[in-house]
């Protein structure tokens, strides 16, 4: 589980980008695992509030993103929920 959460932790990624990708991976994990949905029912609204409203990024948990995502400009970033992004996307 920790490997899944930290798969985007790269030295060239900004600290804000690292935080957002970890929050995204946790939201995706909660969405996929039925047991986590029950335990972490509060996380999806928390994620949406923090990432969408505080950080100003619209990055949905339903977006399919491959390993190695880098967010260089982690502000005013919008990705459609049905988007599929491959591995090592800059």
VOBA-1610 file (N, C-alpha, C; in pm, whole numbers, padded with zeros to 5 digits, always signed):
BEGIN
Unk+00082-00119+00000Unk+00000+00000+00000Unk+00087+00125+00000Unk+00194+00125+00079Unk+00283+00241+00080Unk+00352+00260-00054Unk+00385+00151-00122Unk+00444+00162-00256Unk+00347+00227-00353Unk+00220+00192-00341Unk+00119+00251-00428Unk+00105+00401-00401Unk+00104+00440-00274Unk+00088+00581-00240Unk+00209+00664-00281Unk+00328+00606-00271Unk+00451+00680-00297Unk+00507+00657-00438Unk+00429+00605-00530Unk+00480+00575-00663Unk+00515+00701-00742Unk+00466+00815-00703Unk+00494+00940-00774Unk+00595+01027-00700Unk+00656+00975-00594Unk+00750+01052-00512Unk+00884+01057-00585Unk+00910+01164-00657Unk+01032+01181-00733Unk+01102+01309-00690Unk+01233+01313-00695Unk+01306+01432-00648Unk+01273+01558-00727Unk+01243+01546-00856Unk+01216+01665-00937Unk+01073+01717-00922Unk+00988+01644-00854Unk+00850+01688-00831Unk+00849+01789-00715Unk+00769+01893-00728Unk+00761+01993-00621Unk+00695+01933-00497Unk+00717+01995-00382Unk+00659+01943-00258Unk+00506+01945-00265Unk+00450+02051-00322Unk+00305+02059-00337Unk+00257+01948-00432Unk+00331+01923-00538Unk+00297+01817-00632Unk+00303+01680-00567Unk+00403+01658-00480Unk+00413+01531-00408Unk+00294+01511-00316Unk+00256+01615-00244Unk+00142+01605-00153Unk+00013+01576-00229Unk-00007+01644-00339Unk-00129+01624-00417Unk-00134+01485-00477Unk-00022+01433-00526Unk-00025+01299-00584Unk-00050+01193-00477Unk+00002+01212-00357Unk-00025+01116-00249Unk-00173+01123-00209Unk-00228+01244-00199Unk-00370+01258-00169Unk-00455+01193-00277Unk-00416+01210-00405Unk-00488+01150-00517Unk-00483+00998-00509Unk-00365+00942-00486Unk-00353+00796-00481Unk-00433+00737-00365Unk-00438+00807-00253Unk-00519+00759-00141Unk-00668+00766-00176Unk-00710+00871-00244Unk-00850+00882-00287Unk-00885+00772-00385Unk-00793+00738-00477Unk-00817+00630-00571Unk-00825+00496-00500Unk-00740+00477-00399Unk-00741+00353-00321Unk-00871+00337-00244Unk-00917+00446-00182Unk-01043+00442-00108Unk-01159+00413-00201Unk-01154+00467-00322Unk-01263+00445-00418Unk-01267+00300-00465Unk-01151+00234-00477Unk-01146+00096-00529Unk-01176-00010-00425Unk-01133+00011-00303Unk-01145-00093-00199Unk-01271-00072-00116Unk-01357-00170-00115Unk-01486-00159-00047Unk-01470-00141+00104Unk-01376-00211+00165Unk-01354-00199+00309Unk-01305-00061+00349Unk-01220-00001+00265Unk-01170+00133+00294Unk-01279+00238+00281Unk-01374+00216+00192Unk-01485+00310+00177Unk-01563+00321+00307Unk-01579+00209+00375Unk-01653+00210+00502Unk-01570+00279+00611Unk-01441+00248+00619Unk-01357+00307+00722Unk-01325+00454+00698Unk-01301+00488+00573Unk-01261+00625+00539Unk-01370+00697+00460Unk-01493+00687+00507Unk-01605+00750+00437Unk-01590+00902+00429Unk-01515+00959+00519Unk-01496+01104+00526Unk-01388+01153+00429Unk-01306+01062+00376Unk-01192+01105+00295Unk-01229+01167+00159Unk-01321+01111+00080Unk-01353+01173-00049Unk-01398+01319-00039Unk-01489+01355+00054Unk-01522+01497+00065Unk-01404+01582+00114Unk-01322+01525+00203Unk-01202+01595+00250Unk-01106+01618+00134Unk-01083+01517+00051Unk-00996+01528-00065Unk-01047+01636-00160Unk-01176+01631-00189Unk-01233+01729-00281Unk-01219+01870-00227Unk-01246+01890-00100Unk-01233+02023-00042Unk-01088+02070-00045Unk-00997+01986+00000Unk-00857+02026+00011Unk-00794+02050-00127Unk-00807+01956-00216Unk-00741+01967-00346Unk-00813+02064-00438Unk-00944+02059-00443Unk-01018+02144-00536Unk-01026+02288-00486Unk-01058+02306-00360Unk-01082+02441-00310Unk-00958+02507-00252Unk-00878+02435-00177Unk-00761+02495-00114Unk-00644+02503-00212Unk-00610+02391-00278Unk-00497+02391-00371Unk-00533+02445-00508Unk-00661+02446-00544Unk-00704+02500-00673Unk-00676+02409-00790Unk-00685+02279-00768Unk-00659+02180-00873Unk-00779+02087-00885Unk-00828+02067-01006Unk-00938+01974-01027Unk-00880+01844-01083Unk-00845+01756-00992Unk-00788+01626-01025Unk-00872+01522-00952Unk-00957+01452-01026Unk-01056+01362-00968Unk-00998+01223-00944Unk-01051+01154-00847Unk-01006+01019-00814Unk-01041+00920-00925Unk-01139+00951-01008Unk-01177+00862-01117Unk-01084+00874-01238Unk-00994+00971-01238Unk-00899+00986-01347Unk-00797+00872-01341Unk-00771+00810-01453Unk-00675+00700-01459Unk-00537+00758-01491Unk-00446+00748-01395Unk-00312+00805-01410Unk-00209+00696-01382Unk-00115+00681-01473Unk-00010+00581-01458Unk+00094+00623-01354Unk+00185+00534-01330Unk+00290+00554-01231Unk+00385+00666-01276Unk+00434+00744-01180Unk+00535+00845-01210Unk+00482+00981-01250Unk+00364+01019-01204Unk+00307+01150-01236Unk+00390+01261-01172Unk+00419+01366-01249Unk+00489+01483-01198Unk+00402+01605-01220Unk+00382+01681-01116Unk+00307+01806-01126Unk+00405+01922-01110Unk+00443+01981-01221Unk+00538+02091-01217Unk+00470+02219-01172Unk+00352+02243-01223Unk+00277+02364-01191Unk+00149+02320-01120Unk+00157+02307-00990Unk+00046+02252-00913Unk-00049+02363-00868Unk-00103+02435-00966Unk-00200+02540-00936Unk-00281+02565-01064Unk-00411+02586-01048Unk-00501+02611-01160Unk-00486+02503-01267Unk-00492+02378-01223Unk-00473+02261-01307Unk-00604+02186-01314Unk-00656+02161-01433Unk-00785+02095-01448Unk-00769+01974-01539Unk-00816+01859-01490Unk-00813+01735-01567Unk-00953+01676-01564Unk-01005+01641-01680Unk-01139+01581-01689Unk-01140+01446-01618Unk-01249+01412-01547Unk-01256+01286-01472Unk-01238+01160-01556Unk-01270+01164-01684Unk-01259+01046-01769Unk-01126+01037-01844Unk-01032+01122-01812Unk-00903+01125-01879Unk-00818+01004-01839Unk-00742+00953-01935Unk-00647+00846-01909Unk-00507+00902-01940Unk-00420+00902-01838Unk-00284+00954-01853Unk-00189+00837-01832Unk-00092+00824-01920Unk+00001+00712-01915Unk+00109+00727-01808Unk+00207+00640-01814Unk+00318+00639-01718Unk+00412+00756-01742Unk+00473+00802-01632Unk+00576+00907-01634Unk+00533+01033-01707Unk+00411+01075-01683Unk+00359+01197-01745Unk+00415+01320-01673Unk+00467+01417-01750Unk+00519+01539-01686Unk+00410+01636-01651
//
